Amino acid sequence: MALASKELTKLLDILDEENIDTSLENLCSQLHQIFSKEDRFKVGMTLLLLLQHVDLLSKHGQRIMALTMLFDLYKGEPLASTPFATVFVQMLKPQEDTNNGVLLNNCSGQMPVLSECEKNLLINLLGYNQKEVMKKTPRQLVVDDLYLASIPSIDLTNLQLQLAEYHSELPSISKCGNPIILSDMDHSKITATDKKILRNMAENLIVGDPPLCAQSYSPEFLRLAPPIFHSINELTWYNMTDPSEFTVEYDNSMCVSYCAGAEARRLMGKAFKSVLTLQQQQHLVNELDRDPKLVYHIGLTPGKLPDLVENNPLIAIEVLLKLMQSSQITEYFSVLVNMEMSLHSMEVVNRLTTTVDLPTEFVHLYISNCISTCETIKDRYMQNRLVRLVCVFLQSLIRNKIINVQELFIEVQAFCIEFSRIREAAALFRLLKQLESGDIGGLNAPPAKSKIDMC
């Protein structure tokens, strides 16, 4: 991620000391014209490397240009999301600040060390005087250092918290290491006539992938090699003199439950969408019987229950019976009660009522929803068919003493009168009258046979 030699030359031309009387705004405009958005990060890394090494950019004017360009690269984006936000925060810290108890070394090259003038410039760029500062030239900023020094410090607490949260996720190994190139702190060796030498030096250090001055020396973490035993204390199993004395022990139960669970999940996923064959239904029921806890791990949720009821009602019955002790059973009941009434849903409810004790309010609510559905349906044929189903269903509940008909007497009686033209409704009405008169013999009489098409 480094600039090519020609690109570095263009960047150094903009940073040339001859541009010290050009406004920062114009310099940044030239930078954006020469380099595309895709090259922003490479340009930023190069500017950062130049700022890290004082002897490559020894003039205050040049460093002011580089610092401003580094900030302007991602202008308009949230500061915390830019790749150089951490650099700005670190550069504004006092030099006596420590990092994990170690004093920041000015010659380490890890972080650019700014003069007071450069720090004040960065504060202005991060603050509210950005537009005013960008109109000035590097020479004006160096001369007007007293003006910049009067700017109050900026509060970076919020930015530091955002960056700290991000850096806490980085591995510790990424935070250690020292650069392999160190700056020469004796600046007296560099004169104004060494411009060509400085450019060649910058090209040798920066051009390359990765740049030489960006590489760091990190400690290598070594592990001790395991000892090779050749003593009398050596473990006996290391010396396998007679292979026939040893046999391979294999756990035949490994992965069995997992495979069974995977097959059950596959069949259950298919049961939501289509009708299973008798063999598949039996296999799924056997797996659920073998492991009662498997029902919690096969992908069934209250929202998927209606699909299961319509496609495979027998599987729905088995699953609900195994979920009776679950804390979610009331949610499954609620979904079953409020789903669209059908032969399959009535079959599931009827089977549950004859097998376990369902909450009374659940059964009553389901009966009310069935009656309401019959009353509101528009299709006359379907209405007659559903009325027959509901009447047979209610007779079964009454004869098996699953419901107390007195609690629903008025509602069921009105239902029978409304659909008295239908034979099953008339039979249910007669049963209600027998119960009202105290003739319990009607309960022992066989239910009327209905020629309802149950398909």
Residue, then its C-alpha position, 0 to 999 in steps of 0.5 A: m500500500a505505497l505510492a509509486s515513484k512517479e506518484l511520490t514525486k508529484l506529492l513531494d512537488i506539492l510539499d515543496e518549500e516553494n509553495i509556502d506562499t500558496s493557500l492551504e485550500n489551493l494545495c489541498s485542491q491540487l492534491h485531490q486533482i492529482f490523486s483519486k479517492e482510491d489512492r487516499f489511504k496510500v497518500g495518507m500513509t505517505l504523508l504520515l511517514l514523512l511527518q514521522h521522520v523530521d529529517l525528511l520534512s525539516k521546514h515548518g512550512q512543509r510540515i504544515m502542508a503535510l499535516t493539513m493535507l492529511f486532515d483534508l484527505y477524508k474531509g466531510e466524513p465522520l472523524a472517528s471513522t477515518p483511518f487517521a483519527t487515532v493519529f490526530v488524537q495521539m499527536l495532540k497528547p502532551q509529550e509527557d503522556t505515557n503509553n502503557g507506562v512507557l514514555l513516548n520516545n520522540c525519535s521512535g518514529q511511531m507517532p509524529v511529534l508536533s511543534e506548538c505551532e503545528k499542534n495549534l494548526l491541528i486544533n484549528l482544523l478539528g475545531y470551528n476555525q477550519k475554513e478561516v485557517m484553510k485560506k491562509t498560507p503556510r508562511q502566514l501560519v508560521v508568522d502568525d504563530l501567536y494568533l494560533a496559540s490563542i485558540p483554546s484547546i479542543d475536547l476530544t473525549n468523545l472521539q477518544l472513547q470511540l477509538a478506545e472501544y475500537h482498539s480494545e478489539l484488536p489483538s495485543i500483538s498488533k500493539c507492539g513493535n518498534p520501527i526499523i528506521l529511526s530519525d537522525m535527531d541532529h538536524s544541523k546536518i541537513t541544509a537547504t542545498d540537500k533538497k535532492i538528497l532528501r528526495n532520494m532518501a524519501e524515495n528509498l524509504i517510502v517506495g516499496d510494498p510495504p514501505l521500508c520506513a513503515q516496517s516494524y520489528s516485533p518480538e517473536f514468540l517462541r514455544l519450547a520444543p517438547p522433550i524427547f525422553h531417553s531415560i529410565n523415567e521415560l513413559t512406558w507407552y512410548n516404547m511400543t515393542d509389540p504392536s499386537e499387545f495394543t488394540v484400537e478402542y473406538d466409541n461406537s456411540m460417537c456422533v450418533s445423537y448428533c446425526a439423529g438430530a440432524e435427520a430429525r431437523r431435516l424431516m421437520g423442515k420438510a414437514f413445514k412445506s409438504v406432506l411427509t410419507l408414512q415412513q418419514q412420519q414414523h421415523l420422525v416420531n421414533e426419533l422424538d420418542r428416543d430423545p424427549k429433549l430433541v423436540y426443542h432443537i428441531g426448528l419448531t417455533p410458534g409461528k411455524l405451527p400452522d404450516l405443520v398442522e395443515n401439512n402433517p397434523l399427526i406430527a403436530i399432535e406428537v410435537l405438542l404433546k411433548l411440549m406440554q411441559s415447555s414454558q412456551i406451550t401457551e404461545y403454541f396454544s394461542v397460535l393454534v386457537n387463532m389459526e384459520m379453522s380447518l379439518h386438520s386444526m380441529e383434528v389436532v385440537n380434538r386429539l389433544t383434548t382427549t389425551v391431556d387436560l387443556p386449559t378450559e379458556f383455550v378450548h372455549l376460545y377455540i369453540s368461539n372462533c369456530i362458530s364465528t368462522c362459520e357465521t362469517i364465511k361467504d361460500r354457502y357450500m364451505q359454510n355447510r361443510l364447516v358447520r357439520l365439522v363443528c357440530v360433530f366436533l362439539q358432540s365429541l367434546i360433550r360426550n367425552k365430558i371434556i367441556n361443561v356445555q352449561e358455560l357455552f350453552i347460550e352461544v352453542q344453542a344460538f349456533c344450532i338455531e341459526f343453522s337448524r337446516i343442517r342435520e348435524a346442527a339439529a342433532l346437536f340441538r337435541l343433545l343440548k335439550q336432553l342435557e338441559s332436561g337432565d336426560i343424561g342418557g343422551l350422552n351414552a347414545p351413539p353419535a349421529k353418523s354424518k356423510i361429511d366429506m372429510c377429505 
